């Protein structure tokens, strides 16, 4: 069984923010989970950058750079951020990759040859910030609601894709979960919008030169979103696949596309329609998560509350940031984040609960027993009911992860963290060390087993911390996992 999972490719006109990191962390958790539970050679996790379009050209112009140089200088900021948050992606795709550009052209030529692309004049309101046309009903006081700018009136002769042709087919596929859209509320939103009607869409631009040329008409370039969506098909064909068990044809289509809800329409409607037209297999699951507010306000550059994940990682560590973002609110819903809440979770749940548990057990094992207990069975110690109490329901944790219920999975793991801490307080190993060595060993063996189970379950979420805990259990060299931050 293979697993091909993706983040969206991030638009590179600006630097990565906490919303980008959120998507990438969630996808990374799944990739690590699948590698641990399936054949690791059959898991392919792809991310990357979207580098064409008018917005890029404008930003490059303001910086007095060519679009390509502008992109080349920004890409490392994304790849470095993903490194900082411990993202274990298998391939990082760039849409300026010449092989990607050729695949995009070939696929569109195939759709054009089928008769699903035609040319017509189009007039409409175009938002450069969104890289899309808006209707008057989309506007708020005549402006784009996201970018607070008046859209440009544009009149061009462009190429259009017959999206409307696939309306009924898409409704049928989505209704029957042949294309599964999650959470369920998102599926209902897409179906409702589809049933209201579906217009054909422009897939080219005449005035935008920073893009992939239309293969049959060099005066026009391919609309940036069409170019971007095809990365999911081109990526496996460009990447140097590490395993002979994976080929591009075996890998495609994606088992899961993960993204923010603002770009769901492109992934749930336009991308499957392009696949239908080109004769490609359809994506299996499309999951759209919610948005952040920061201290109750929508995150925006205007307000000045855009969070750089690198700053949080520098102060609290990657695993603490991963833990906080995935436990702040249920995955899929909107929620509020703040550094104050991160600090609170860091000190209370990571330092006081998990960090303190590991430090105490490793220190007591070293001081009272003098040898690692991690590989001992020790069934002769009896009281098996205590071991059961401290044994995690791994199946429940796994079920939560499979359903992208990351908060619930971590809460299940933390039940054992809390129980283990209670067990320490109730059994008082420091007292047993003076009067009952057999009972002391029983207590520490059970605690070591409990922590070992916690490590196994935590690895997809907190990979660095899981590795450090495992090392401490073996070497009996306790070190603070989460030094308190005041």
C-alpha positions as CSV (number, residue, x, y, z in Angstrom):
1,X,0.0,0.0,0.0
2,X,1.4,3.4,-1.0
3,X,0.7,6.8,0.5
4,X,1.2,10.0,-1.6
5,X,0.4,13.1,0.5
6,X,0.9,16.7,-0.4
7,X,0.8,20.2,1.0
8,X,-0.2,22.9,-1.4
9,X,2.7,24.5,-3.1
10,X,3.1,27.8,-1.4
11,X,2.9,31.1,-3.3
12,X,6.3,32.7,-3.1
13,X,5.6,36.4,-3.3
14,X,6.2,36.6,0.5
15,X,7.9,34.8,3.3
16,X,6.5,31.7,5.1
17,X,4.1,32.4,8.0
18,X,2.5,30.3,10.7
19,X,-0.4,29.2,8.5
20,X,2.0,27.7,6.0
21,X,3.8,25.9,8.9
22,X,0.5,24.5,10.2
23,X,-0.3,22.8,7.0
24,X,3.3,21.5,6.6
25,X,3.4,20.2,10.2
26,X,0.1,18.3,9.9
27,X,1.3,16.7,6.6
28,X,4.6,15.8,8.2
29,X,2.9,14.0,11.1
30,X,1.0,11.9,8.6
31,X,4.1,11.1,6.6
32,X,6.0,10.0,9.7
33,X,3.1,8.0,10.9
34,X,2.7,6.2,7.6
35,X,6.5,5.5,7.4
36,X,6.3,3.9,10.9
37,X,3.2,1.8,10.2
38,X,3.5,1.0,6.5
39,X,6.4,0.3,4.2
40,X,8.5,3.5,4.5
41,X,9.6,3.0,0.9
42,X,6.0,3.5,-0.3
43,X,5.4,6.8,1.4
44,X,5.9,10.0,-0.6
45,X,5.4,13.4,0.9
46,X,5.7,16.4,-1.4
47,X,5.7,20.1,-0.9
48,X,7.1,23.1,-2.8
49,X,6.7,26.6,-4.2
50,X,4.4,28.2,-6.7
51,X,6.5,30.7,-8.6
52,X,4.7,32.2,-11.6
53,X,2.0,34.9,-12.1
54,X,1.5,38.6,-12.0
55,X,1.9,38.9,-8.3
56,X,5.4,37.5,-8.4
57,X,6.3,39.7,-11.3
58,X,5.1,42.8,-9.4
59,X,6.9,41.9,-6.2
60,X,10.1,41.2,-8.2
61,X,9.8,44.6,-9.9
62,X,9.5,46.4,-6.6
63,X,12.7,44.6,-5.5
64,X,14.4,45.6,-8.8
65,X,15.0,41.9,-9.6
66,X,14.1,39.6,-12.4
67,X,11.2,37.2,-11.4
68,X,13.5,34.2,-11.6
69,X,16.2,35.8,-9.4
70,X,13.5,37.0,-7.0
71,X,12.2,33.4,-6.7
72,X,15.6,31.8,-6.4
73,X,16.3,34.1,-3.4
74,X,13.0,33.4,-1.7
75,X,12.9,29.6,-2.1
76,X,15.6,29.0,0.6
77,X,13.5,30.9,3.1
78,X,10.7,28.3,2.6
79,X,13.0,25.2,2.5
80,X,14.9,26.5,5.6
81,X,11.6,27.1,7.5
82,X,10.5,23.5,6.7
83,X,13.8,22.3,8.0
84,X,13.4,24.3,11.2
85,X,9.9,22.8,11.9
86,X,11.3,19.2,11.2
87,X,9.4,18.7,8.0
88,X,10.5,15.4,6.5
89,X,9.3,15.9,2.9
90,X,10.6,13.6,0.2
91,X,10.5,16.1,-2.6
92,X,10.4,19.9,-2.9
93,X,8.9,20.9,-6.3
94,X,9.4,24.3,-7.9
95,X,7.1,25.4,-10.7
96,X,10.0,27.1,-12.5
97,X,11.5,23.6,-12.9
98,X,11.8,23.2,-16.7
99,X,10.6,19.6,-16.5
100,X,7.5,20.7,-14.7
101,X,6.9,23.4,-17.3
102,X,7.1,20.8,-20.1
103,X,4.7,18.4,-18.3
104,X,2.2,21.3,-17.8
105,X,2.4,22.2,-21.5
106,X,2.0,18.6,-22.6
107,X,-1.1,18.0,-20.3
108,X,-2.8,21.2,-21.5
109,X,-2.1,20.3,-25.1
110,X,-3.8,17.0,-24.5
111,X,-6.9,18.7,-23.0
112,X,-6.9,21.2,-25.9
113,X,-6.7,18.4,-28.5
114,X,-9.7,16.8,-26.8
115,X,-11.7,20.0,-27.4
116,X,-12.1,21.1,-23.8
117,X,-10.2,24.4,-24.3
118,X,-11.5,27.2,-26.5
119,X,-10.7,30.9,-27.0
120,X,-13.0,33.8,-26.3
121,X,-13.0,37.4,-25.1
122,X,-13.5,37.9,-21.4
123,X,-14.3,41.0,-19.4
124,X,-14.2,41.0,-15.6
125,X,-12.8,42.3,-12.4
126,X,-9.3,40.8,-11.7
127,X,-7.6,40.8,-8.3
128,X,-3.9,40.6,-8.7
129,X,-3.5,39.6,-5.0
130,X,-5.8,36.6,-5.4
131,X,-4.6,35.9,-9.0
132,X,-8.2,35.4,-10.0
133,X,-11.4,37.1,-11.4
134,X,-14.0,38.2,-8.8
135,X,-17.7,38.8,-9.3
136,X,-19.4,41.9,-7.9
137,X,-21.0,39.7,-5.2
138,X,-17.5,38.8,-4.0
139,X,-16.5,42.4,-3.3
140,X,-17.0,44.3,0.0
141,X,-17.5,48.0,-0.7
142,X,-16.1,47.5,-4.1
143,X,-12.9,45.9,-2.9
144,X,-11.4,42.4,-2.6
145,X,-12.3,41.3,0.9
146,X,-8.9,39.7,1.4
147,X,-6.6,42.3,-0.1
148,X,-8.7,45.4,0.5
149,X,-7.9,46.6,-3.0
150,X,-10.2,47.6,-5.9
151,X,-9.9,44.9,-8.6
152,X,-8.7,45.8,-12.0
153,X,-11.1,45.9,-14.9
154,X,-9.7,43.5,-17.4
155,X,-10.7,42.7,-21.0
156,X,-8.7,40.0,-22.8
157,X,-9.1,37.3,-25.3
158,X,-8.1,34.2,-23.3
159,X,-8.3,30.4,-23.5
160,X,-11.1,28.8,-21.5
161,X,-11.4,25.4,-20.0
162,X,-14.9,23.7,-20.3
163,X,-15.3,23.4,-16.5
164,X,-19.1,23.5,-16.8
165,X,-18.9,20.2,-18.9
166,X,-17.9,18.3,-15.7
167,X,-20.4,19.8,-13.3
168,X,-22.7,16.7,-13.0
169,X,-19.8,14.3,-13.0
170,X,-18.2,16.2,-10.1
171,X,-21.4,16.3,-8.1
172,X,-21.8,12.6,-8.6
173,X,-18.2,11.8,-7.6
174,X,-18.2,14.1,-4.5
175,X,-21.6,13.0,-3.4
176,X,-20.6,9.3,-3.5
177,X,-17.2,10.1,-1.8
178,X,-15.3,8.8,-4.9
179,X,-13.5,12.1,-4.3
180,X,-13.7,12.5,-0.5
181,X,-13.8,16.1,0.7
182,X,-13.2,16.6,4.4
183,X,-14.4,17.8,6.9
184,X,-18.0,17.0,6.0
185,X,-19.0,20.7,6.2
186,X,-16.5,21.5,3.4
187,X,-18.0,18.7,1.2
188,X,-21.4,20.2,1.7
189,X,-20.2,23.7,0.8
190,X,-18.6,22.5,-2.4
191,X,-21.7,20.5,-3.4
192,X,-24.0,23.4,-2.7
193,X,-21.8,25.7,-4.8
194,X,-21.7,23.2,-7.6
195,X,-25.4,22.8,-7.7
196,X,-25.8,26.6,-8.1
197,X,-24.0,26.3,-11.4
198,X,-20.5,26.1,-12.9
199,X,-19.0,28.5,-15.4
200,X,-16.1,27.8,-17.7
201,X,-12.8,29.3,-16.5
202,X,-10.0,31.2,-18.1
203,X,-6.8,29.3,-18.1
204,X,-4.5,31.8,-19.8
205,X,-3.3,35.4,-19.5
206,X,-2.2,37.7,-22.4
207,X,-0.7,40.5,-20.3
208,X,1.1,38.3,-17.8
209,X,4.5,37.4,-19.2
210,X,5.9,35.6,-16.1
211,X,4.4,32.2,-16.7
212,X,4.5,29.1,-18.8
213,X,3.7,29.8,-22.5
214,X,0.6,28.2,-24.0
215,X,2.1,25.5,-26.2
216,X,-0.1,26.3,-29.2
217,X,-0.1,30.1,-28.7
218,X,3.2,31.7,-27.5
219,X,1.4,35.1,-27.0
220,X,-0.4,33.8,-23.9
221,X,0.8,32.2,-20.7
222,X,-0.9,29.6,-18.6
223,X,-2.9,30.9,-15.6
224,X,-0.9,30.4,-12.5
225,X,-3.4,28.2,-10.7
226,X,-3.6,25.7,-13.6
227,X,0.2,25.6,-13.6
228,X,0.3,25.1,-9.8
229,X,-2.3,22.3,-9.6
230,X,-0.5,20.2,-12.2
231,X,2.4,20.0,-9.8
232,X,0.7,17.0,-8.1
233,X,1.0,15.1,-11.4
234,X,4.4,16.4,-12.5
235,X,6.1,16.0,-9.1
236,X,6.3,12.2,-9.1
237,X,7.7,12.4,-12.6
238,X,10.4,14.9,-11.7
239,X,11.4,13.5,-8.3
240,X,14.2,11.0,-7.9
241,X,12.0,8.3,-6.3
242,X,14.1,6.5,-3.7
243,X,12.4,3.1,-4.0
244,X,12.0,0.8,-6.9
245,X,8.6,0.0,-5.4
246,X,7.4,3.4,-6.4
247,X,7.0,4.6,-10.0
248,X,5.2,7.8,-11.1
249,X,2.3,5.8,-12.4
250,X,2.0,3.7,-9.2
251,X,2.3,6.8,-7.0
252,X,-0.2,9.0,-8.8
253,X,-2.9,10.1,-7.8
254,X,-2.4,11.7,-4.4
255,X,-4.0,9.8,-1.5
256,X,-4.4,13.1,0.4
257,X,-4.2,16.8,-0.6
258,X,-4.0,18.9,2.6
259,X,-4.6,22.7,2.5
260,X,-6.3,25.7,4.0
261,X,-10.0,26.1,3.3
262,X,-9.4,29.3,1.2
263,X,-8.0,27.2,-1.7
264,X,-10.4,24.2,-1.5
265,X,-12.4,25.2,-4.6
266,X,-9.3,24.9,-6.8
267,X,-8.5,21.5,-5.4
268,X,-11.9,20.0,-5.1
269,X,-13.4,21.3,-8.4
270,X,-10.9,22.6,-10.9
271,X,-8.2,20.0,-10.3
272,X,-10.5,17.0,-10.5
273,X,-12.1,18.4,-13.6
274,X,-8.7,18.8,-15.3
275,X,-7.9,15.2,-14.3
276,X,-11.2,14.0,-15.8
277,X,-10.5,15.9,-19.1
278,X,-6.9,14.6,-19.3
279,X,-7.8,11.0,-18.5
280,X,-5.9,11.0,-15.2
281,X,-6.9,9.2,-12.0
282,X,-8.6,11.3,-9.4
283,X,-7.3,12.5,-6.0
284,X,-8.7,10.3,-3.2
285,X,-9.0,12.7,-0.2
286,X,-9.0,16.5,-0.1
287,X,-8.8,17.9,3.4
288,X,-9.2,21.6,4.1
289,X,-8.3,22.9,7.5
290,X,-9.4,26.1,9.1
291,X,-7.8,29.6,9.7
292,X,-5.9,31.2,12.5
293,X,-6.8,34.3,14.3
294,X,-4.0,35.8,16.5
295,X,-5.1,37.1,19.8
296,X,-8.7,37.3,18.4
297,X,-7.7,39.2,15.2
298,X,-7.4,37.9,11.7
299,X,-3.8,37.5,10.8
300,X,-2.7,40.2,8.3
301,X,0.3,42.3,7.4
302,X,-1.8,45.4,7.7
303,X,-2.5,44.7,11.4
304,X,1.1,43.6,11.8
305,X,0.3,40.3,13.6
306,X,1.7,37.8,11.0
307,X,3.7,35.2,12.9
308,X,7.0,34.0,11.6
309,X,7.3,30.3,12.7
310,X,11.0,30.5,12.8
311,X,10.9,33.0,15.6
312,X,8.7,30.7,17.7
313,X,11.0,27.7,16.9
314,X,14.1,29.7,17.9
315,X,12.6,30.5,21.3
316,X,10.6,27.3,22.1
317,X,12.0,24.6,19.8
318,X,10.4,22.9,16.8
319,X,8.6,20.2,18.7
320,X,7.0,22.6,21.2
321,X,5.6,24.6,18.2
322,X,4.4,21.4,16.5
323,X,2.7,20.3,19.8
324,X,1.1,23.7,20.4
325,X,-0.3,24.2,16.9
326,X,-1.8,20.7,16.8
327,X,-3.4,21.0,20.2
328,X,-4.6,24.6,20.0
329,X,-7.9,23.5,18.5
330,X,-9.4,20.6,16.6
331,X,-7.8,20.2,13.2
332,X,-10.2,21.3,10.5
333,X,-11.8,24.1,12.6
334,X,-10.9,27.8,12.9
335,X,-9.1,28.8,16.1
336,X,-7.0,31.4,17.9
337,X,-3.3,31.3,18.6
338,X,-0.9,33.4,20.6
339,X,2.6,33.2,22.0
340,X,1.1,33.5,25.5
341,X,-0.9,30.3,24.9
342,X,2.2,28.6,23.4
343,X,4.2,29.5,26.5
344,X,1.5,28.2,28.8
345,X,1.3,24.8,27.0
346,X,5.1,24.6,26.9
347,X,5.5,25.1,30.6
348,X,2.5,23.1,31.8
349,X,2.0,20.3,29.4
350,X,5.5,19.8,28.0
351,X,7.9,20.9,30.7
352,X,5.9,20.0,33.9
353,X,4.1,16.9,32.7
354,X,6.1,15.1,30.0
355,X,9.6,16.6,30.7
356,X,9.3,16.2,34.5
357,X,8.0,12.6,34.1
358,X,11.0,11.5,32.0
359,X,13.5,13.3,34.1
360,X,12.3,11.8,37.3
361,X,12.1,8.2,36.0
362,X,15.5,8.3,34.3
363,X,17.1,9.9,37.4
364,X,15.5,7.4,39.8
365,X,16.4,4.4,37.6
366,X,20.0,5.6,37.5
367,X,20.2,6.3,41.2
368,X,18.3,3.4,42.6
369,X,18.8,0.6,40.0
370,X,21.9,1.6,38.1
371,X,20.9,0.0,34.8
372,X,18.4,0.6,32.0
373,X,15.1,-1.1,32.3
374,X,13.9,-0.5,28.8
375,X,14.4,-4.0,27.4
376,X,13.4,-6.0,30.5
377,X,10.2,-8.0,30.5
378,X,10.2,-8.6,34.3
379,X,6.9,-10.4,34.3
380,X,7.9,-12.0,37.6
381,X,7.2,-8.7,39.3
382,X,3.5,-9.3,39.1
383,X,0.7,-6.8,39.6
384,X,-0.1,-6.9,35.9
385,X,-3.2,-4.7,36.5
386,X,-0.9,-1.7,37.0
387,X,0.9,-2.3,33.7
388,X,-2.5,-2.4,31.9
389,X,-3.5,0.9,33.5
390,X,-0.3,2.5,32.2
391,X,-0.5,1.0,28.8
392,X,-1.7,3.3,26.0
393,X,-4.5,2.5,23.7
394,X,-2.3,2.7,20.6
395,X,-5.1,1.7,18.3
396,X,-7.2,4.7,19.5
397,X,-4.2,7.0,18.9
398,X,-3.7,5.6,15.5
399,X,-7.4,5.9,14.6
400,X,-7.3,9.6,15.5
401,X,-4.3,10.1,13.4
402,X,-5.8,8.3,10.4
403,X,-8.8,10.7,10.8
404,X,-6.6,13.7,11.0
405,X,-7.7,14.2,14.6
406,X,-4.3,15.4,15.8
407,X,-5.5,17.2,19.0
408,X,-7.5,14.1,20.1
409,X,-4.5,11.8,19.4
410,X,-2.2,13.9,21.5
411,X,-4.8,14.1,24.3
412,X,-4.9,10.3,24.3
413,X,-1.1,10.2,24.7
414,X,-1.2,12.8,27.5
415,X,-3.7,10.6,29.4
416,X,-0.8,8.2,29.9
417,X,1.6,11.0,30.8
418,X,-0.8,12.1,33.5
419,X,-1.4,8.6,34.8
420,X,2.3,7.9,34.9
421,X,2.9,11.1,36.9
422,X,0.1,10.0,39.3
423,X,1.7,6.6,39.6
424,X,5.0,8.1,40.6
425,X,3.3,10.2,43.3
426,X,1.2,7.2,44.6
427,X,4.0,4.7,44.7
428,X,6.8,7.0,45.9
429,X,9.9,5.3,44.5
430,X,12.1,7.4,46.8
431,X,10.5,5.7,49.8
432,X,10.5,2.2,48.2
433,X,14.3,2.6,47.6
434,X,14.8,2.4,51.3
435,X,12.5,-0.5,52.2
436,X,11.3,-2.6,49.2
437,X,13.7,-3.0,46.3
438,X,11.4,-5.6,44.5
439,X,8.5,-3.2,44.6
440,X,10.8,-0.3,43.5
441,X,11.9,-2.3,40.5
442,X,8.3,-3.2,39.6
443,X,7.3,0.5,39.7
444,X,10.2,1.7,37.6
445,X,9.8,-1.1,35.1
446,X,6.2,-0.1,34.6
447,X,7.0,3.5,34.3
448,X,9.8,2.8,31.8
449,X,7.3,0.7,29.7
450,X,4.8,3.5,29.9
451,X,7.3,6.1,28.7
452,X,8.5,3.8,25.9
453,X,4.9,3.6,24.7
454,X,4.6,7.4,24.9
455,X,7.8,7.7,22.8
456,X,6.4,5.4,20.1
457,X,3.1,7.3,19.9
458,X,4.8,10.7,20.0
459,X,7.4,10.2,17.3
460,X,5.2,11.5,14.4
461,X,4.4,14.6,16.4
462,X,7.6,15.4,18.3
463,X,10.4,13.5,16.5
464,X,13.3,15.2,18.2
465,X,11.9,14.8,21.7
466,X,10.9,11.2,21.1
467,X,14.5,10.5,20.0
468,X,15.9,12.3,23.1
469,X,13.6,10.4,25.5
470,X,14.6,7.0,23.9
471,X,18.2,7.9,24.3
472,X,17.8,8.9,28.0
473,X,16.0,5.7,28.8
474,X,18.9,3.7,27.4
475,X,21.9,5.8,28.7
476,X,20.3,6.9,32.0
477,X,21.7,10.4,31.4
478,X,18.8,12.8,32.3
479,X,18.7,16.2,30.6
480,X,15.8,18.7,30.6
481,X,13.7,18.1,27.5
482,X,11.9,21.5,27.9
483,X,13.8,24.0,30.1
484,X,11.2,26.2,31.7
485,X,10.5,29.6,30.0
486,X,9.4,32.4,32.3
